Amino acid sequence: MNEITPLTLRRLMENDETLNEVRVFPQFIEDPRMDQYNKFRRISDVFPRGYAGWKNAGEIIGSNTSLCDLNICCGVGNYGDAEQNLKVFFGGINRNQSIERLGFRGWDPITRTRWDACEGAPFLFMVPLLQSNCNLKMLCISHCRIGNTGVSLLASALSSCISHRLERIELHACSILDDESFEDLVEALTPNHEQQPTLTELDMGRNKIGMNGCASLASMLSNPNCQLRALNLNYNCIDDCGIIPFAEVLAKNNTLEQLFIAQGNKITNHGWDTLSRALCNIDTINDTYLSNHKVLNLGQTGHFRHQNVELPSDLESSLRLNFNSDFAPIQKILCHHH
């Protein structure tokens, strides 16, 4: 085998059920300890070398029936004929029926660089896998400069396989702009009457999404077939104007529970007041009753205390009341119309 960690591939060929995740690295790392390192781990690594190495790895993974998690890791665009290697690799893994999570990780912690994702070519190669593998639930792409071309190709890939069963899509830190290609992507993510809607989580944090992108996403949320429960837009380019389309649609949306938007954006008290009105419109009792009672979290709590965002007290109160959505309308009416 043209691999420096043949033990990982042997475990795949033997359908070792203790092997849950495989990470594919393009770098050639000569380390005699690697086989011992990969012997019993739930996560194991493969380092294909050249066209034959990628082809061999793809065929073996394609025949495996127990692998759940496949991550294609950093730097593939910098090593050899990346597009051809990935094409032959996906030609093999597209036969796999067990993978539940497919990831593209572009961050290289050693060189501190990001992968350009071959201008999105892998997204077209993975279409047969999306179409045929009914177990594939998550597509995670992070720290990859996929560019406008990559966004368009991803939109095309998702549009061409309406039978996919993806429940979570992560496009995190991918330098995505809210231009026409982004609109095409959101349209591809919006379920139509021919689809069984499955997407419940969408992570688009740390991109460059602004007003136009917010309008596109709000339009998706207004679709009666949309089942999205969590939308992450932290660390984008969203200001008070970007809040408006979300506020307008939330009164009619009964599925979204997590709208992570508080951190890393330029939202002032004016924007929060607009959103607060969507969660609790106090003009009349009927307006209060028809307000949004599903949103629970705006992403205001960070991983560290200094990252926490302080929201206006009336907005915090509405979020707390929404935790009991059955009684939230009555509680809001009692609070504001006594």
C-alpha angles and dihedrals in degrees: 000000000000093000134103091216102046091159091070090054092046089054089052092048090051092048091237101198091203089067105086103161136032124193117201115209122185095204119101105232113180106208122145090200093063096090092053090045091054097041102099105005123124086220117052135176135230124195110194117199118207130328095310092050093052092046092050093048092048094051093049093048089046091058095046117105103189108047113114106177128042121182123186102202140208132312104020090135091062100053123075124304094344099179095050091045092052092045093056090041092055090043085067103038093047087082091061117112101179105061111111099175128038117189138185111197114188104177117104108198091195100053094023090226134128130232118245091214092230088280090297099303093136090063091066092045091056096055094097089051091052091048099046106031107078090181095062103109105157134049111186121185116172138168092003122133095223094162128195092303091053092049090050092049092048090050089050092049093051093044092052095056108048089164094070118125099211113155099175130033120185121193098168123170094349098138091246117176124204096242132123093292089056090051088053090051093051090048089053090051093050110095119234132200091273094058135079099225111234106153110109103154129047122178115192097153123149098024133112101263116151140161097319092049091049090053091051093048092046089053089054090051090052090060107106090220094055111114098181112147100171130037121177116200100151116143100022132116098274121143135171091291090056090057093060099074091047092049090051094052100040094075088065099037117091101174110055111096103160121048105171103197107119101088126072097003132105100247118148131192088275091062092045090051089055091052092043090057090055090054095043120012105186098186092105137354089253092051090052091048091051094049123110113283099171108068109097105167137031095187092257094142115078131198088259128040094242089060094060116117118216111224126199111277095243091054092048089050093053091049091052092049091050090065086081098044095175092061099028095095092052093044092050091049091050091048096051108024106043 
